Amino acid sequence: MKVKPTRQFVVCALALLLAGILPANASAPPVPYPLPHDALTAVSLVDHLHTELRSKDALRRQNALDDVVALASCAASCTISLRSLPGKKIRIENETGIGPVVDLTTLIPDVERIYLTDRSDERRLQALDALLSIGNEPSLERLIATPARSSAHVQEMTQRGVARYFMDKYPTLKTRALRRGTFTLDDVERARKDHERSIRRTAQRM
């Protein structure tokens, strides 16, 4: 389903955007809380994160967001200390080295809810970081097509983060942004189709 572009990506301070990265949001240390003794075996890790992201306790949501970012960022074999389960670690073996092993897409509605409704800019930016780390394009397009009622700082960081994500994935957008200073969701869709055609042509030549 095509997303109607209602806002442009305003690529302000473009040199800074292209050279920099979205700063990681500092988080408080993980706060222990009661858990069933069989928590790790009774539910899957993703189900556990569902519960934590929906918690009324802000620190539990914060720790779960940190875990989502860590899991989504594991493109190779790694060991992650789970902040939402203090003292627990998970070892991920990713032999392909392509994308995360754990499918986190079912967590997107929970993370989007935090981004849209949390009272704290810090947790909204954590949620933005999580969405960018998961890298689900329809979700990222929604951040621009239907902007949240948030502070100017959160809006600016959203614009920069999503713009950078798409420019990194579709380099033709970077050229357009440098020339115009803006690009739209329609431009993203065209760049995506061009990218898919290029992949098909490469596959046919092999």
C-alpha positions as CSV (number, residue, x, y, z in Angstrom):
1,M,0.0,0.0,0.0
2,K,1.5,3.3,-1.0
3,V,2.0,5.9,1.7
4,K,0.9,9.3,0.7
5,P,3.7,11.8,1.4
6,T,2.4,14.6,3.6
7,R,5.8,15.9,4.7
8,Q,9.2,16.4,3.2
9,F,12.4,15.4,4.8
10,V,13.9,18.8,5.6
11,V,17.6,18.1,5.4
12,C,18.8,21.0,7.5
13,A,22.5,21.2,8.6
14,L,23.1,18.6,5.8
15,A,26.8,18.4,6.3
16,L,26.3,17.6,9.9
17,L,23.6,15.0,9.1
18,L,25.7,13.2,6.5
19,A,28.8,13.2,8.6
20,G,27.3,12.4,12.0
21,I,25.1,9.8,13.6
22,L,22.1,9.9,15.8
23,P,23.4,10.0,19.3
24,A,22.6,7.1,21.6
25,N,20.3,8.1,24.4
26,A,21.8,7.6,27.8
27,S,19.8,5.2,29.9
28,A,19.6,4.6,33.6
29,P,21.1,1.3,34.9
30,P,18.7,-1.6,34.8
31,V,16.4,-1.7,37.7
32,P,15.7,-5.2,39.2
33,Y,12.1,-6.2,39.7
34,P,10.3,-9.4,40.6
35,L,10.2,-12.0,37.9
36,P,8.9,-15.6,37.9
37,H,11.7,-18.1,38.4
38,D,10.9,-19.7,35.1
39,A,10.5,-16.4,33.1
40,L,13.1,-17.3,30.5
41,T,11.6,-20.7,29.8
42,A,7.9,-19.9,30.2
43,V,7.8,-17.2,27.6
44,S,9.9,-16.3,24.5
45,L,12.2,-13.3,24.6
46,V,10.0,-11.4,22.2
47,D,6.9,-12.1,24.4
48,H,8.8,-10.9,27.4
49,L,9.7,-7.7,25.6
50,H,6.1,-7.2,24.6
51,T,5.2,-7.2,28.2
52,E,8.0,-4.9,29.2
53,L,7.3,-2.4,26.5
54,R,3.7,-2.2,27.6
55,S,4.5,-1.8,31.3
56,K,3.3,1.2,33.2
57,D,6.7,1.4,34.8
58,A,8.8,3.8,32.8
59,L,12.2,2.2,33.7
60,R,10.9,-1.2,32.6
61,R,9.9,0.3,29.2
62,Q,13.3,2.0,29.1
63,N,15.2,-1.2,29.7
64,A,13.2,-3.1,27.1
65,L,13.9,-0.4,24.5
66,D,17.6,-0.8,25.2
67,D,17.3,-4.6,24.6
68,V,15.4,-4.0,21.4
69,V,18.2,-1.8,20.1
70,A,20.9,-4.3,21.1
71,L,19.1,-7.2,19.5
72,A,18.3,-5.3,16.3
73,S,21.9,-4.2,16.1
74,C,23.4,-7.7,16.3
75,A,24.3,-8.4,12.7
76,A,27.0,-10.8,13.7
77,S,27.5,-13.3,16.5
78,C,27.3,-11.5,19.8
79,T,26.5,-11.8,23.5
80,I,23.9,-9.4,24.9
81,S,23.3,-8.6,28.5
82,L,19.6,-8.1,28.8
83,R,18.8,-4.9,30.7
84,S,15.1,-6.0,31.1
85,L,16.3,-9.2,32.7
86,P,19.1,-8.2,35.0
87,G,21.9,-10.7,35.3
88,K,20.7,-12.6,32.2
89,K,22.6,-12.9,28.9
90,I,21.7,-14.2,25.5
91,R,24.2,-15.5,23.0
92,I,23.3,-15.0,19.3
93,E,25.0,-16.9,16.6
94,N,24.5,-15.2,13.2
95,E,26.4,-17.1,10.6
96,T,25.0,-15.1,7.7
97,G,26.0,-11.7,9.1
98,I,23.0,-10.2,7.3
99,G,20.5,-8.5,9.6
100,P,19.4,-9.5,13.1
101,V,18.6,-13.1,14.0
102,V,15.7,-12.3,16.2
103,D,12.6,-11.1,14.4
104,L,11.5,-7.9,16.2
105,T,8.9,-6.7,13.8
106,T,6.0,-7.8,16.1
107,L,7.3,-5.3,18.6
108,I,7.0,-2.3,16.3
109,P,3.4,-1.4,17.5
110,D,4.6,-1.3,21.1
111,V,7.7,0.8,20.2
112,E,5.6,3.1,18.1
113,R,3.2,3.6,21.0
114,I,6.0,4.7,23.2
115,Y,7.3,7.1,20.6
116,L,3.9,8.6,20.1
117,T,2.6,8.8,23.7
118,D,5.4,8.7,26.2
119,R,5.7,11.9,28.3
120,S,9.5,11.7,28.3
121,D,11.5,13.0,25.3
122,E,14.3,10.6,26.4
123,R,12.1,7.6,26.0
124,R,10.7,8.9,22.8
125,L,14.2,9.2,21.4
126,Q,14.9,5.7,22.7
127,A,11.9,4.4,20.8
128,L,13.1,6.3,17.7
129,D,16.5,4.6,18.0
130,A,14.7,1.2,18.3
131,L,12.6,1.8,15.2
132,L,15.7,2.9,13.2
133,S,17.6,-0.2,14.4
134,I,14.7,-2.5,13.4
135,G,14.6,-0.8,10.1
136,N,11.1,-1.5,9.0
137,E,10.5,0.9,6.2
138,P,6.7,1.3,6.5
139,S,7.1,2.1,10.1
140,L,9.8,4.7,9.4
141,E,7.6,6.2,6.7
142,R,4.8,6.5,9.2
143,L,7.0,8.6,11.4
144,I,7.2,11.2,8.6
145,A,3.7,10.8,7.1
146,T,1.9,11.2,10.4
147,P,4.2,13.2,12.7
148,A,3.7,12.8,16.5
149,R,2.8,15.7,18.8
150,S,6.2,16.0,20.4
151,S,8.8,18.5,21.2
152,A,10.7,20.3,18.4
153,H,13.8,18.4,19.4
154,V,12.2,15.0,19.0
155,Q,10.7,16.1,15.6
156,E,14.2,17.3,14.4
157,M,15.9,14.1,15.5
158,T,13.2,12.1,13.8
159,Q,13.7,13.9,10.6
160,R,17.4,13.5,10.7
161,G,17.3,9.9,11.8
162,V,14.8,8.8,9.2
163,A,16.4,10.9,6.4
164,R,19.8,9.3,7.2
165,Y,18.4,5.8,7.2
166,F,16.9,6.2,3.7
167,M,19.9,8.0,2.3
168,D,22.3,5.3,3.6
169,K,20.1,2.6,2.1
170,Y,19.3,4.4,-1.2
171,P,22.4,6.5,-2.1
172,T,20.5,8.2,-5.0
173,L,18.5,10.1,-2.3
174,K,21.7,11.5,-0.9
175,T,22.5,13.1,-4.3
176,R,18.9,14.5,-4.4
177,A,19.2,15.9,-0.9
178,L,22.5,17.6,-1.6
179,R,21.0,19.2,-4.7
180,R,17.6,20.2,-3.3
181,G,17.9,20.2,0.5
182,T,14.8,18.0,0.7
183,F,13.3,14.7,-0.5
184,T,9.8,13.2,-0.1
185,L,8.3,9.8,0.5
186,D,7.6,9.6,-3.2
187,D,11.3,10.0,-3.8
188,V,11.9,7.2,-1.4
189,E,9.5,4.9,-3.2
190,R,11.1,5.7,-6.6
191,A,14.6,5.0,-5.1
192,R,13.3,1.7,-3.7
193,K,12.0,0.6,-7.0
194,D,15.2,1.6,-8.8
195,H,17.1,-0.4,-6.1
196,E,14.9,-3.5,-6.6
197,R,15.3,-3.3,-10.4
198,S,19.1,-3.1,-10.0
199,I,19.1,-6.2,-7.8
200,R,17.0,-8.1,-10.3
201,R,19.3,-7.1,-13.2
202,T,22.4,-8.2,-11.2
203,A,20.7,-11.5,-10.4
204,Q,19.9,-12.1,-14.1
205,R,23.5,-11.6,-15.1
206,M,24.8,-14.1,-12.7
